[in-house]
Amino acid sequence: MSSTGAYPGTWAHALVKVSPYTFSAIGIAIAIGVSVLGAAWGIYITGSSLIGAAIKAPRITSKNLISVIFCEAVAIYGVIVAIILQTKLESVPQSQIYEPESLRAGYAIFASGIIVGFANLVCGVCVGIIGSSCALSDAQNSTLFVKILVIEIFGSALGLFGVIVGIIMSAQATWPAKA
Amino acid sequence: MYGFEALTFNVDGGYLEAIVRGHRAGLLTASDYNNLCQCENLDDIKMHLSATEYGSYLQNEPSPLHTTTIVEKCTLKLVDEYKHMLCQATEPLSTFLEYITYGHMIDNVVLIVTGTLHERDVHELLEKCHPLGMFDSIATLAVAQNMRELYRLVLVDTPLAPYFSECITSEDLDDMNIEIMRNTLYKAYLEDFYRFCQKLGGATSEIMSDLLSFEADRRAVNITINSIGTELTRDDRRKLYSNFGLLYPYGHEELAVCEDIDQVRGVMEKYPPYQSIFAKMSYGESQMLDKAFYEEEVKRLCLAFEQQFHYAVFFAYMRLREQEIRNLMWISECVAQNQKSRVHDSVVFIF
């Protein structure tokens, strides 16, 4: 039985033998990769409607770029968290790689990456769809813009929740002290 | 998957949907119609229209204007917008846009065949055809003597070919047969369009099903009313009804045996959406029925714009624009013939 209590030959044993470095690296990749996916998704949804609507109503272009900026902010959250996470990644001596403390740190970075990545994915899509409807409504009736913007602000708060929790999780990532 | 179209619709259709919504904002409002209804002559109408989006199309027309010129230029604007959208569209939106014009193609085919029967000149007929329904070999329709030749020579290469399987006979063309041919073709077209929309799924299929069902039911009522007192047998009448819609199949059974308008009213009042239409007319009157149907259609078409990320907005826009052109034609005719009191008989306000 290994130090984490799993019997050799079981799936649990295979899982705890995956290096914590792997989990950390995947977490960091997901943090930035999936956030950018969400931001790009939102920007294309908003952008195509904005361009089409601006042909008949050119006045909407400058105001509705706010929707695109909200989507872009989602990608920036992903970059920030990825940079923070990579500073948390430390090397531990060979003998301590599979210690429970190491695994905990690896899992913390992985979880933080998933939290931020997927929260930003749905936030980007949400803000993008609302931004598309905002552009089309603004083209018809300019009093609607500010009201729909409030909905967008609530939508973009979702990404912020993900970032906050992700950063709190990453503070848990303490690798074992070198013996 | 219904409900998740917002995620991927804008890849191919976002730009065109935004454009068609921009066009919709340019439809004439009730205040525009009120201004037009108070015009004294056609030049006044031209002046009022120059302030709307039709301005650039009408400004180069010399006075004196004719009503046909106004209608032609307005139709030209619709055709330009349609062609712009069609050339930007990808599949399946491009197929959907083409389906919208097949109804006009059928009308054009029937126009030329009827005109040839009454020995009119082909070029004169071609000028009267609706521009959205033109296809390359349309002029050769004048040569055909019966339906089989019609199909073999001309129509087999057009998109209307699959609709002909039910009405190829070797009888010579006469007025009655041509009307039956028109309705049979239109029935096949509506059913094909309905199946296509069902295949698309999502919000498109739901909204288009509603709009096409209303169209099918309206045609069923019109066929019934127009064939009262003619030689059309009940079975032939039943064959002309489409096999979808609110009235299918029980309403069709009852409509097929109707012999006057009050019986039709009795059948239709069993269906709540149509009860309100028929309640607007007093007994024995059928002139207002067309306008009542148009008003109901306009109401449903405007509702199609309430949802985003589907194709039915394109269909709704084309239909609303055609209704607007009908309104303009009626107003121009009333003004030109100095009968402004009858203007509100047939104008359907869109907003």
Interface residues (C-beta under 8 A of the other chain):
Chain A: W41 Y44 I45 S48 S49 L50 I51 G52 A53 I55 K56 A57 V125 I129 S132 S133 A135 L136 A139 Q140
Chain B: A6 L7 N10 V11 G14 Y15 L16 E17 A18 I19 R21 G22 H23 A25 G26 Q308
